[in-house]
């Protein structure tokens, strides 16, 4: 019945089963299983119960839970209902205070980057631990996503921003990709970097030419293949 969202529900069931049997995480596991079964009201009540339980624990235990569940959420992002909003608020609060109490500890900065959705936290963690693969990957992705945004109107022969900004973002991404130790992840990001670099280089050449040929047509004539976005405008 939920084939369209199977990764999420299968993840909730597997994680719920595992954590229901783990001391201190029984309520979290129960929440996952209730969510998988579609028991929304019960799931909300259970996760709120778990949050209250966490708040009653020692600071060290709260930090351990914050690290555990942040890591779990990061590696199971396809299970998008895993971390309910009350739990995210709790984790963000614990991690934020942890960064203030231990500003030179990379762990809370790294997971705050994931929970809070801020590249600044990943960058701070990377300063403290330059070899952290998660932070290297996430900061590199932020630079590549910036280029993706700048180029998503090239189907209309429009670059958002300027060419130097795009090239700076690509150079920053390349410097981080080079430092990645895992070959598969490094290769995947390198391919994405090279794709955008080729597109930006083509745009730089195209923008110096006179004429009104659309950029996608000009690229096709040169044998360059890019996946241009389809832009749809709505009018009332």
C-alpha positions in Angstrom: 0.0 0.0 0.0 2.9 2.4 0.8 5.1 1.2 -2.1 5.7 4.9 -3.1 7.3 5.5 0.3 8.6 2.0 1.1 12.1 3.1 2.1 10.7 5.3 4.8 8.3 2.7 6.2 10.8 -0.2 5.9 13.4 1.9 7.7 11.0 2.8 10.5 10.2 -0.8 11.1 13.8 -2.0 11.1 15.1 0.8 13.3 12.0 0.5 15.6 12.6 -3.2 16.1 16.3 -2.6 16.8 15.9 0.4 19.2 12.9 -1.1 21.1 15.4 -3.7 22.4 18.1 -1.1 23.3 18.2 0.1 26.8 17.3 3.8 27.1 15.9 3.9 23.6 12.8 1.8 24.1 10.4 4.7 23.7 12.2 5.9 20.6 11.9 2.4 19.1 8.2 2.3 20.0 7.7 5.7 18.3 9.2 4.3 15.1 7.0 1.2 15.1 3.9 3.2 15.8 4.8 5.6 13.0 5.3 2.7 10.6 1.9 1.4 11.5 0.2 4.7 10.9 -0.7 5.3 14.5 0.0 9.0 14.4 -1.6 10.1 17.7 0.1 7.3 19.6 3.4 8.0 17.9 3.3 11.7 18.8 2.5 10.9 22.4 5.4 8.4 22.6 8.0 10.7 21.1 7.0 13.4 23.5 7.4 10.9 26.3 10.8 10.0 25.0 11.8 13.7 24.8 10.7 14.2 28.4 12.7 11.2 29.5 15.8 12.5 27.8 15.5 15.9 29.5 15.5 14.1 32.9 18.9 12.4 32.1 22.4 13.7 32.9 24.1 16.0 30.6 26.5 13.3 29.5 23.6 10.9 28.6 21.8 13.7 26.7 24.9 14.3 24.6 25.3 10.6 24.0 21.7 10.3 22.8 22.1 13.5 20.6 25.2 12.0 19.0 23.5 8.6 18.5 20.3 9.8 17.0 21.9 12.5 14.9 24.2 9.9 13.3 21.2 7.6 12.9 19.3 10.3 11.1 22.2 11.2 8.9 22.8 7.7 7.7 19.1 6.9 7.2 17.9 10.0 5.5 15.6 7.9 3.3 13.6 7.2 6.5 12.4 10.8 6.5 9.9 10.4 9.4 12.6 9.0 11.7 13.3 12.3 13.6 10.0 13.9 14.7 9.9 17.7 15.2 9.9 17.5 19.0 13.0 15.3 18.8 14.7 17.6 16.4 14.1 20.5 18.8 15.6 18.5 21.6 18.7 17.4 19.6 19.3 20.9 18.3 19.1 22.4 21.8 21.5 19.8 23.3 24.0 20.1 20.4 23.9 23.9 20.4 24.7 24.1 24.2 27.4 21.4 23.7 29.1 23.6 21.1 29.1 26.5 23.6 30.4 24.3 26.4 33.0 22.6 24.3 33.8 25.0 21.4 36.8 23.0 20.3 35.1 19.6 20.2 34.2 18.8 16.5 31.5 16.3 17.4 28.6 18.6 18.4 29.5 21.0 15.5 29.3 18.2 13.0 25.9 16.9 14.1 24.5 20.4 14.6 25.4 20.9 10.9 23.0 18.0 10.1 20.2 18.7 12.6 20.3 22.5 12.1 20.9 22.4 8.4 23.8 24.9 8.5 27.0 24.7 6.5 28.7 27.0 9.1 28.6 24.2 11.7 30.1 21.7 9.3 32.9 24.2 8.4 33.6 24.8 12.1 33.9 21.0 12.7 36.2 20.7 9.7 38.5 23.3 11.1 38.7 21.2 14.3 38.9 17.8 12.5 40.2 18.3 8.9 39.8 14.7 7.9 36.2 14.2 8.9 34.6 12.7 5.8 31.0 13.7 6.6 32.0 17.3 6.9 34.2 17.2 3.8 31.4 15.8 1.8 28.7 18.1 3.2 30.7 21.3 2.7 31.7 20.2 -0.8 28.0 19.5 -1.6 27.1 23.0 -0.4 29.5 24.5 -2.9 28.2 22.3 -5.7 24.6 23.1 -4.8 25.4 26.7 -5.0 26.6 26.2 -8.6 23.5 24.2 -9.3 21.4 27.1 -8.2 23.4 29.6 -10.3 23.1 27.5 -13.4 19.5 26.3 -13.2 18.3 29.1 -15.6 20.9 28.4 -18.3 18.0 26.7 -20.2 16.9 30.3 -20.7 20.5 31.5 -21.4 20.6 33.2 -18.0 23.3 32.7 -15.3 22.3 33.7 -11.8 25.1 35.6 -10.2 28.4 35.9 -12.0 30.9 33.5 -13.6 33.7 34.3 -11.0 31.4 33.3 -8.1 30.5 30.0 -9.8 34.2 29.3 -10.4 35.1 30.1 -6.9 32.5 27.6 -5.6 33.8 24.9 -7.9 37.4 25.6 -6.8 36.3 25.3 -3.1 34.5 22.1 -3.8 37.5 20.6 -5.7 39.8 21.4 -2.8 37.5 19.4 -0.4 36.9 16.5 -2.9 40.6 16.0 -3.2 40.8 15.3 0.5 38.2 12.6 0.6 39.6 9.2 1.4 36.6 7.0 0.2 37.0 6.3 -3.5 33.3 5.9 -4.3 32.2 9.1 -2.6 35.2 11.0 -4.0 34.4 9.7 -7.6 30.7 10.6 -7.3 31.4 14.2 -6.2 34.2 14.6 -8.7 31.9 13.6 -11.5 29.4 16.2 -10.4 32.1 18.8 -10.1 33.4 18.1 -13.6 29.9 18.3 -15.0 29.3 21.8 -13.6 32.8 22.9 -14.5 32.2 21.9 -18.1 28.8 23.7 -18.1 30.3 26.9 -16.6 33.2 26.8 -19.1 30.8 26.5 -21.9 28.8 29.4 -20.6 31.9 31.6 -20.3 32.7 30.9 -23.9 29.1 31.4 -25.1 28.8 34.7 -23.2 31.6 36.3 -25.2 29.9 35.6 -28.5 27.5 37.8 -30.5 24.2 36.4 -31.6 21.0 35.2 -30.1 21.2 31.4 -30.4 19.9 29.9 -27.1 22.6 28.5 -24.9 21.2 24.9 -24.9 21.1 24.9 -28.8 24.7 26.3 -28.9 25.8 23.5 -26.5 24.1 20.8 -28.6 25.8 22.1 -31.7 29.2 21.7 -30.0 28.3 18.1 -28.9 28.0 19.1 -25.2 25.2 17.4 -23.3 23.8 19.0 -20.2 20.5 18.3 -18.3 18.9 21.7 -18.5 16.2 22.4 -16.0 12.7 23.0 -17.4 11.4 26.3 -16.1 7.7 26.7 -15.8 6.1 30.1 -15.0 2.6 30.4 -13.7 0.3 33.4 -14.1 -2.9 34.2 -12.2 
